[in-house]
Amino acid sequence: MTIPPLTHLRAFEAAARHGSFLRAAAELGMTPAAVSQHVKALEAWMGLALFDRHPRGVTLTAAGQDFGAACQRGLEEIARAAARLTGRSRGRRVSLACQPSIVSLWLAHRLPRFRAANPDIQVSIVYPLGARTPEDAGSDLLIGHGLRPDRPADAILSAATRPIAAPAYLARSGPLTTPEALLRAELLHDATEDAWRGWFADHRLVMPQGTGPIFADFSLLVSSVVAGLGVGLCPVALVEDQLRSGALSVVSDHASDTAKDYWLISRPRPSPEAELMRRWLMDEAGR
């Protein structure tokens, strides 16, 4: 049997899984330069390129994707066999990458149910940091937002967005039953004014400039809406609990972003723990 040096394979597998020499180095306790050298040595041994190098990072070639998947399967099988024979299992773990707003508004008060049903599984919640796949995020599962991904994914929650406000603000502002009335409201914005501008454009209205504060994070926006600062555009699915309790109210039934959803994406070969959590998340969304 002829195989490449295992040190090269380990560095390549981590780099392929993370899509980054920097992240692979952090996992392996190496420098990024050392990871790069191992990958170059492996490419020389195989006689083909596994990564395309760019000024801002690296991407796997088609050959790199195929070989990376094979390396991951092989190393995972070795790890499972070693744990089984030595009894030194790392324990049952699963990691989920998602935005903080999903955690604070939807997941946090549901997660104890998963822990109660699966006390032997340690859950890790991580930032996606712009990742669009679990592999990019270095996680088992990822909840993303947008149109249908170009890989298998489950639509876990609708991203349809409607104007939301707290009863205290509505009591001060008076009726906001028409789009024209909302033009006079204190509008709260998530990152830019584009979402509100598009919502009014659906009604053939032009939103004036400087209608309200802009928040850099959606969680900050929702907190401000709950505090009664104004009206925000929010995915109704994320604030269902607040709507049910009366802490928030839907101001208009007209929705934007109706073609978008929150998508649950798993790795191509999920671990038993990841598959268990995927099914649990789908069940929770179905409640």
Buried (B, 14 or more C-beta within 10 A) or exposed (E): EEEBEEBBBBBBBBBBBBBBBEBBBBBBEBEBEBBBBBBBBBBEEBEEBBBEEEEEEBEBBEBBEEBBBEBBEEBEEEEEEEEEEEEEEEEBBBBBBBBBBBBBBBBEEBBEEBEEEBEEBBBEBBEBEEBBBBBBBBBBBBBBBEEEBEEEBBBBBBBBBBBBBBEEBBEEBEEBEEBEBBBEBBBBBBEEBEBBBBBBEEEEBEBEEEBBBBBEEBBBBBBBBBEBBBBBBBBBBBBBEBBEEEBBBBBBEBBBBEEBBBBBBBBEEBBEBBBBBBEBBEEBBEE
